[in-house]
Amino acid sequence: MNQALESVISYFKGVKTEWSKITWPEKNQVIFETFSVIVIVFVFTVAIYLVDCLFKFLLDFIK
Protein backbone atom coordinates (compact mmCIF):
# COMPACT_ATOMS: atom_id res chain seq x y z
CA MET A 1 0.00 0.00 0.00
CA ASN A 2 2.82 2.38 0.90
CA GLN A 3 4.60 1.70 -2.40
CA ALA A 4 1.42 2.43 -4.35
CA LEU A 5 1.04 5.77 -2.58
CA GLU A 6 4.68 6.64 -3.31
CA SER A 7 4.16 5.74 -6.96
CA VAL A 8 1.13 8.03 -7.20
CA ILE A 9 3.02 10.87 -5.51
CA SER A 10 6.00 10.34 -7.82
CA TYR A 11 3.68 10.38 -10.84
CA PHE A 12 2.12 13.71 -9.86
CA LYS A 13 5.54 15.23 -9.14
CA GLY A 14 6.53 14.24 -12.66
CA VAL A 15 3.36 15.78 -14.04
CA LYS A 16 4.11 19.01 -12.18
CA THR A 17 7.65 19.06 -13.57
CA GLU A 18 6.49 18.47 -17.14
CA TRP A 19 3.66 21.01 -16.78
CA SER A 20 6.20 23.73 -16.03
CA LYS A 21 8.00 22.96 -19.32
CA ILE A 22 4.95 23.75 -21.44
CA THR A 23 5.19 26.90 -23.54
CA TRP A 24 1.70 28.24 -24.08
CA PRO A 25 0.92 30.12 -27.32
CA GLU A 26 -0.03 33.79 -27.25
CA LYS A 27 -3.67 34.82 -27.44
CA ASN A 28 -3.31 36.26 -30.96
CA GLN A 29 -1.82 33.02 -32.26
CA VAL A 30 -4.68 30.98 -30.78
CA ILE A 31 -7.27 33.30 -32.31
CA PHE A 32 -5.58 33.22 -35.74
CA GLU A 33 -5.22 29.44 -35.78
CA THR A 34 -8.80 28.92 -34.60
CA PHE A 35 -10.08 31.24 -37.33
CA SER A 36 -7.91 29.41 -39.89
CA VAL A 37 -9.36 26.04 -38.89
CA ILE A 38 -12.92 27.39 -39.13
CA VAL A 39 -12.25 28.78 -42.62
CA ILE A 40 -10.62 25.54 -43.82
CA VAL A 41 -13.52 23.46 -42.49
CA PHE A 42 -16.01 25.78 -44.20
CA VAL A 43 -14.13 25.61 -47.53
CA PHE A 44 -13.93 21.81 -47.46
CA THR A 45 -17.61 21.58 -46.47
CA VAL A 46 -18.61 23.70 -49.45
CA ALA A 47 -16.31 21.70 -51.76
CA ILE A 48 -17.79 18.38 -50.62
CA TYR A 49 -21.30 19.78 -51.01
CA LEU A 50 -20.55 20.91 -54.57
CA VAL A 51 -19.06 17.53 -55.49
CA ASP A 52 -22.13 15.85 -54.01
CA CYS A 53 -24.41 18.09 -56.08
CA LEU A 54 -22.37 17.30 -59.18
CA PHE A 55 -22.63 13.54 -58.60
CA LYS A 56 -26.35 13.86 -57.93
CA PHE A 57 -26.80 15.79 -61.19
CA LEU A 58 -24.78 13.23 -63.12
CA LEU A 59 -26.66 10.28 -61.65
CA ASP A 60 -30.02 11.95 -62.37
CA PHE A 61 -28.82 12.65 -65.91
CA ILE A 62 -27.90 8.97 -66.41
CA LYS A 63 -31.33 7.73 -65.28
Backbone as numpy.savetxt, mean C-alpha at the origin, in Angstrom:
# Nx Ny Nz CAx CAy CAz Cx Cy Cz
8.89 -20.54 33.15 8.06 -19.34 33.15 8.92 -18.08 33.15
9.99 -18.11 33.95 10.87 -16.96 34.06 11.59 -16.71 32.73
11.98 -17.78 32.04 12.66 -17.64 30.76 11.71 -17.06 29.70
10.46 -17.44 29.75 9.48 -16.91 28.80 9.31 -15.41 29.02
9.25 -14.99 30.27 9.10 -13.56 30.58 10.32 -12.79 30.11
11.51 -13.35 30.30 12.73 -12.69 29.85 12.77 -12.61 28.33
12.26 -13.62 27.66 12.21 -13.60 26.20 11.29 -12.50 25.69
10.15 -12.35 26.34 9.19 -11.30 25.96 9.80 -9.93 26.19
10.44 -9.75 27.34 11.07 -8.46 27.65 12.19 -8.17 26.64
12.98 -9.17 26.32 14.05 -9.00 25.34 13.49 -8.62 23.97
12.38 -9.26 23.60 11.74 -8.95 22.31 11.32 -7.48 22.26
10.65 -7.00 23.30 10.17 -5.62 23.29 11.32 -4.62 23.39
12.42 -4.98 24.03 13.60 -4.11 24.02 14.15 -4.00 22.60
14.16 -5.11 21.88 14.59 -5.09 20.49 13.68 -4.26 19.62
12.39 -4.37 19.87 11.42 -3.56 19.12 11.67 -2.08 19.37
11.91 -1.72 20.62 12.16 -0.32 20.98 13.43 0.18 20.29
14.46 -0.66 20.24 15.71 -0.27 19.58 15.49 -0.06 18.09
14.80 -0.98 17.45 14.55 -0.86 16.01 13.62 0.31 15.70
12.67 0.58 16.59 11.72 1.68 16.38 12.44 3.01 16.32
13.51 3.14 17.11 14.25 4.40 17.12 15.07 4.59 15.85
15.29 3.54 15.08 16.06 3.62 13.84 15.21 4.04 12.64
13.91 4.08 12.82 13.01 4.42 11.72 13.16 5.89 11.36
13.27 6.18 10.07 13.25 7.57 9.61 11.89 7.81 8.96
11.10 8.64 9.56 9.76 8.90 9.07 9.81 9.95 7.97
8.99 9.80 6.92 8.97 10.79 5.83 8.31 12.09 6.31
8.64 13.16 5.58 8.03 14.45 5.90 6.58 14.48 5.43
5.82 15.39 6.01 4.39 15.48 5.71 4.15 15.74 4.23
4.94 16.61 3.62 4.75 16.93 2.20 4.98 15.70 1.32
5.96 14.89 1.67 6.24 13.68 0.90 5.07 12.69 1.00
4.52 12.55 2.19 3.38 11.64 2.37 2.18 12.12 1.56
1.92 13.41 1.59 0.79 13.97 0.85 0.99 13.76 -0.65
2.20 14.04 -1.15 2.48 13.88 -2.58 2.34 12.43 -3.02
2.90 11.51 -2.24 2.84 10.11 -2.62 1.41 9.56 -2.53
0.65 10.00 -1.55 -0.75 9.59 -1.45 -1.55 10.08 -2.65
-1.34 11.34 -3.02 -2.02 11.90 -4.18 -1.62 11.15 -5.44
-0.33 10.82 -5.56 0.15 10.07 -6.74 -0.53 8.71 -6.84
-0.65 8.02 -5.73 -1.30 6.71 -5.74 -2.76 6.84 -6.14
-3.45 7.85 -5.62 -4.86 8.05 -5.97 -5.00 8.32 -7.47
-4.13 9.14 -8.03 -4.19 9.45 -9.47 -3.92 8.20 -10.30
-2.90 7.42 -9.91 -2.57 6.21 -10.66 -3.72 5.20 -10.61
-4.33 5.04 -9.45 -5.46 4.12 -9.33 -6.61 4.60 -10.21
-6.88 5.90 -10.22 -7.95 6.45 -11.05 -7.67 6.20 -12.53
-6.42 6.45 -12.96 -6.07 6.28 -14.38 -6.23 4.81 -14.79
-5.74 3.90 -13.96 -5.88 2.48 -14.30 -7.34 2.04 -14.27
-8.13 2.58 -13.37 -9.55 2.25 -13.32 -10.25 2.67 -14.60
-9.96 3.87 -15.06 -10.55 4.36 -16.30 -10.07 3.52 -17.48
-8.79 3.17 -17.50 -8.26 2.37 -18.60 -8.92 0.99 -18.65
-9.08 0.36 -17.51 -9.73 -0.95 -17.47 -11.20 -0.83 -17.88
-11.86 0.23 -17.46 -13.25 0.44 -17.85 -13.36 0.60 -19.38
-12.44 1.36 -19.96 -12.49 1.57 -21.42 -12.21 0.28 -22.17
-11.28 -0.52 -21.70 -11.00 -1.81 -22.34 -12.22 -2.71 -22.20
-12.87 -2.69 -21.05 -14.07 -3.49 -20.86 -15.18 -3.05 -21.82
-15.34 -1.75 -21.98 -16.35 -1.24 -22.92 -16.01 -1.66 -24.35
-14.73 -1.63 -24.70 -14.31 -2.04 -26.03 -14.62 -3.51 -26.27
-14.28 -4.37 -25.31 -14.58 -5.79 -25.45 -16.08 -6.04 -25.52
-16.84 -5.32 -24.74 -18.30 -5.47 -24.78 -18.83 -5.09 -26.16
-18.33 -3.98 -26.70 -18.74 -3.55 -28.03 -18.37 -4.60 -29.08
-17.15 -5.11 -28.98 -16.72 -6.11 -29.97 -17.53 -7.40 -29.86
-17.82 -7.83 -28.66 -18.61 -9.05 -28.50 -20.05 -8.84 -28.96
-20.61 -7.68 -28.72 -21.97 -7.39 -29.22 -21.95 -7.30 -30.74
-20.89 -6.81 -31.31 -20.76 -6.69 -32.76 -20.68 -8.08 -33.41
-19.99 -9.02 -32.73 -19.84 -10.37 -33.26 -21.17 -11.12 -33.24
-21.97 -10.91 -32.24 -23.27 -11.61 -32.12 -24.10 -11.31 -33.30
